[in-house]
Amino acid sequence: MSEAIGFTVHASCASTRGRLGTVQTPHGSFSTPAFMPVGTRATIKGLLPTQVRETGSEIILNNAYHLMLRPGDEAVRNRGGVHAFMRWEGPILTDSGGYQAWSMADINDLTEEGVTFKSIIDGSRIALSPERAIEVQNNLGPDIIMALDDCPPSTAGPSDHVEARRPKLARALRKQDHVGRLEAAVDRTARWLERCVLAHRRPHDQGLFGIVQGGGNSDLRKRSAEQVTQHDLPGYAIGGVAGGEDHSQIAETVELTTEFLPEDRPRYLMGVGYERDLVAAVRSGVDMFDCVLPTRNGRNAGAFTRHGRLQLRNARFKDDDGPIEAGCDCVACEGGFSRAYLRHLFQAGEMLGPQLVSLHNLRHFQRLMLDIRAAIRDDAWSVFARAWPVAELTTTPSGA
């Protein structure tokens, strides 16, 4: 196991597999369960690092694929790495680019060597092998780096979102032998992880996490977990469950996968998600999450609350002098910014609107994590359910 990353479990829930922990990194520690805001290109859009920290966020995510393209991983390395470059003093995790390889499957070529794709910057052809993915992340210098994985969609055929937005990708997905594709991805992910482990040049100050694939197939999930956990890594991730599945599919896949992962290492569910998805995953034993939802919605006037989302551009908020959510301690709510004012900012195209709602949403998810930790510590899920109706807490994981 890497000397860079440590994990301590402080308490376990009596009725679920949820646990409270701390992950130690070279740039400080963070409490788990943890939600990581996504700063894809070394910035959480429109927000200062100090503002992000004030929401209660302790660790953030950058994307190695995008930073490799611009400004370039060597350019970031020459400026002290991502921490110094973006002025974030806490822990950082980088995603390797495996998800982008899937999401851009209509413009790339996948082989055993790696992924070759067209740059979204200038159209040039770029090869991303497991070795190159690790080199990029070694250069960027985050605390936690991810292995390059083969990340197919977990469900057969394209999602409604892909059908509507990416017709070429949808056509390619419809032609696939889904089970065969999942099986090939599981074994390729294992072979690529072996190459990533050998290529990792900074194990003393960067922890490498492996990723479990297998879609919604329990046999393949078990096979992938067994292959990935053959490597003594400081943490393990569950991939391939953020491609359009519904809540029940996500919860089922996560529950069966966590059973095959070590108890003494942090478990990271990649790219998920909505409140009820996070709660179900925590109750199955997951410790870390990331998702673009808080800030992406915030930039588009979508505000998260304990009772559901609000679309602040709607006319019904024109004369609403209340805060986004009564009792919220974020800068938007405590600062007295009304729903009517926020609607005005979005209608007028003023940048303060996206900033304030993004900050509210990040605080919303960090408050969710705080209350989840209390529910784990006190085994008080009924109290939690009353406080967070949006989480729709109805079930207890089997085997808890």
N, C-alpha and C positions, 0 to 999 in steps of 0.2 A: 504494500500500500504506500501511496505517496506520503512523504513526511510533511508536505505542505498543508494538507487538509486534515483536520480532526473532527470527530463527531461524538457528542456526548448526549445520551438520552437521560433526561432528568426525571421523567414520570411517564407512565402509560395509563391510558384510560381503562376503567374497570369493565365497561360494557362494549367497547369498540377496539379496533386496533390502532387508534390514534395515539400519538405520543408527543411529548414536549422535548425539545432538544436544543442544542447549540452547535453550530458549525464554526470551527475556528479556521481562519485563513491568514495569509501573510498581511492582509490589510484590515484586520479586525475580525470580529465574530458577528454572527447574526442568529437570531432566535428562529426556531422552527415550531410549527409550520410557518413558512415564509412565502410571501408573494413578491416577485421581482418585477418592477416596472421595466418596460422594454425601451431601451435607448439604442435602436438599431444602428444608427450611424454615429455612435459616440455622442448622442444627445437625445434627451427625452423632449420631444418637439415643443419649443416655446417656453421651456421651463429651465430655470437656473438650478444647478446641482444643490444649492442650499435650500431651495424651495422643495425639491424632491425629498431631501433629507427630513425636512420639517413635516412631511406627511407621515413619517414613521417608517419610511423605506430604508432598509439597512443594506440591501444588495440589489444591484441592477444588472440587466443583460445588455450586451452589445452583440452585433452580428458580424462574425468574421468574414463572411462572404461579401457583404457590402463594404466593409472597411478595406478588404483586399482590393476591391475595384477602385475605391476612392476614399481617402487619399493614397492608399497603398499601405500594406503592412510594414514595409521598411520605413516609410515616412513617419508612421506612428512610433515605431521602435526608436528612431533617431530623435524623437521628442520626448523620450522617457516612458513610452508605453501609454496605454489607454488611460490609466489613472491620472498621470500628469497632463496628458493631452486634453482631456475633458474636464479636469479639475474636480474629479470625484475621488474622495479619500477612502471610501469604504470598499468592500468586496465587489468584484465584477466577475460575471460569468459570460463566456462567449459561446454562441451556437456556431457549429462548424460549417453549415451550409447544406446539410443533407436535406432539410425541408425545402430549401429553395430549389434544389435539384429536382424534387418531385413537383413543386408548384410551377416550375418552368419546364416541365417535361416535353412541352411542345416545341421548345427551342434548344434542346440539349440532346446529347448522345451519351448513353450509359453503357459502360463496358466494365470488365473486370478491373481494368486499370484505374478507373475513376469516372468522373463526369466531365464532358467537354461541352461548353455552352457559349452562347453569344453574350458578350458583355452588354448590360443594359445601359452602359455609359456611351460606348462608341461602336458597338456591334462587332468588335474583334472576338476571335475565338480564344477561349481561356480553358485550360485543363486544370481540374481540381482532383488530385489524387489523395488518398489518405495521408501520404507523406507531406504533400503540399498543404493540406488542411491543418496539420499539426505545425508545420513550419510557420504558417501565417499566424496561428494562435500563440506560438512561442514568441514571435516577433511583437505581437500586440501586447502581451504581458498581463492578461487577466489572471485572477486567482484560480478559477475553475475553467477548464477547457473541455470541449466535447469531441468525442471521436466522430469521424465521418461515417455516416450510416446510409444504407439504402432504404429510403423511406417511401414505400408505396402507400396509396390510400387503403384504409382498413376495411372499407366496404366495397362491394362490387359495383362497378359503374360510377359515373361522375355524380357528385352532389348537385343539388339544385343551383347552388351558388356557382359552381364550375360550369354547369350547363348555360347559365345566363351570361356569365362574364368571359368564359374562355372556351368558345365552341371548338377550336382546334384541339385543345387539351381534352375536352369531353369526348371527341371522336376517338382519340387515341386510347382513352380509358375504356371506352365501350368495346374495343377490339381485344382487350387483354383477357387472357385466361387468369382470372383473379387468384384462385388458389395457387396455381403454379407461380404466379408473380410473387405472392406472399412468401412461398417456400424458397424461391430463389433469393429474395431479399434477406430473409433470415440468415441463410448461409453466407451470402456475400457480406452482410454486416459483420458476421463473426470473422471472416477472413480480413476484412478491412480493419477491424479492431486490432487484430494481431499486428498489422502493419503500423497502425497508429501508436501502439505501445512501443514498438521498436524505434519509431521515429521521434518519440518524445524526448527532447533534449533538456527540459527544465523540471524534472519530477520533484526537485527539492523546493521549488517555489510556485509550482502550478500543479493542481490536481486534475488528472484526466478521468472523466466519467465515461463509461460505456453506455450504449443505448440498446434497449430491448425492443425488437420489432415482432411481427406476427399477426398484425391486424386483429380481428375479433376471433381468431381461431385459437382455442385453448391449447391444443397440442403444439402448435407452432410457437405460441407465447412461451410455453414451458421449455421447448427446445431452444429458443433464442436466449431465454434467461440462463439456462444451463451453460450455453456456449459463452455468453458474456461474463458470467460470474466465475468462469474458470480463471479469469484474470483478477488478481488481487488489487482492485481499484478502490479509491477513496469514496466513490459514490456510483450509483447506477440510475439511469433514466428510463422512463417509459415513453417511447416514441410512437408515432403513427396513429394517434387518437385525437387529432385536431383537424380532421379533414371532412367535416360535415356530418358526423355521427350525431344521433340524438342523445339525450341525457342518459337514458337507460343503457344504451350501447357503451357509452363512455364508462359509466359506473361498473358495468359488468366486466369490461376488459381490464380496467384498473384493478378491480378486486382480485381477479384470478392471477394477474401478473405479480402483484405485491407478495403473494404467497410464495413465490419462487425467488424472492430477493432477500439478501442477508438483513438480519435485524439490526446489526451494528453499523450500518452504513446509511447515509441519507438517500432517500428515494425521491426522484425528481420527475414530475409529470409535465411534459413539454407542451407549451402552447395552449393550456387550458386554464381558465375559461370563466364561465358564468358562476355565480355564487353557489348554486346547488351542485355544480360539478366539482367545485373545490371542496365543499363540505363532504360530499360522498367520498372523494378521494382521501381526504384526511382520515375519515372513519375507517378506511381500508388500509391506512398506514403510510400514506404519502407525506413527505416533508417539505417539498419545494415546488413552486409553481411560477410560471411567467405567462403573460398574455398582453396583447396590444389593446384589448377592449377598453380599459379605463381611459387611455389617452386618445385612442382613435375615436371613440364615442364623444369624448370631451371636446375634441376639435370640431365636431359636427353637431353640437348642441344637445347631445344625449347625456343626461345626468342619471347616475345610478342612485337609488335609494333603497332602504330596507323593505319597501313595499313594491318595488319595481322601478323600471326606467321611465324618465320623463323626457319628452322631446320639447325643449324650451323654445323652439321656433313656433310652436303651435299658438294660434291666436288666443286661446283660453288663458295664456299667461300674460297677456298685454297689460292687464290691470292688477296683476297678482303681486302684492307687496311682501309676501312671505319669502323666507329663504328657500334654497333648494330643498333642504330637509331640516325640520325643527330638531334641535338637539345635536346636530352635527357640529364638531369643533374645528372644521376646516377653515381656511382663510376666507373663502367665499361666504360661508354661512355666518361665521362669527364676525366677519367684517361688515355685515349688514347689507350685502349686495342682494337685491331682491330678484325674484324670478322675472319681474317686468323689466328691470334694468338689464339683466342678462339677455333676455329676448331682444331688447333694443340693440345690444352690442352685436349680436349675431345678424340681425336685420341690417345693421349699418356696416357690417364687414369690419368691425373693430377687433384687433387681435386680443384685447383683454378678455373678451368672452371665452374663446378657446382656452386661454390660460387659466382662468378661474374655474371653469367646469372641469378641466383636466386635473387641477389640483384637488378639487372636491372628490372626483372619482378615485384618484389615488388614495386619498385619505379614507374613502369609503372602503376600499379593499384592505387597507391596513387596519381599520377598525374591525372589519370582519375577521382578520387574523387574530387580533387581540381577543375577541369574544370566542373564537374557536379554541384558543389556548385555554381560556377560562373554563370552557365546557369540558375539555379534556382533563384538566387538572381536578375539577370538582365533579366530573361525570354528570354534568348538569345540562344535558341536551334538551330537556323539556323547556328549561329557561331560555336556552339559546333559540329554540324554535319559535317561541313567542316573540322574541326580540328581532328575529330575522325571518319574517314570513316569505321573503323572496327566495330563501334557500330551500323551501318546500321539503323540509326534513320529515321523511315518512318511514324510512327503513333503517334497520341495523345490519351491517355487513354480516354475512354468514361466517361462522368460524370465529367470531369475536369472543 
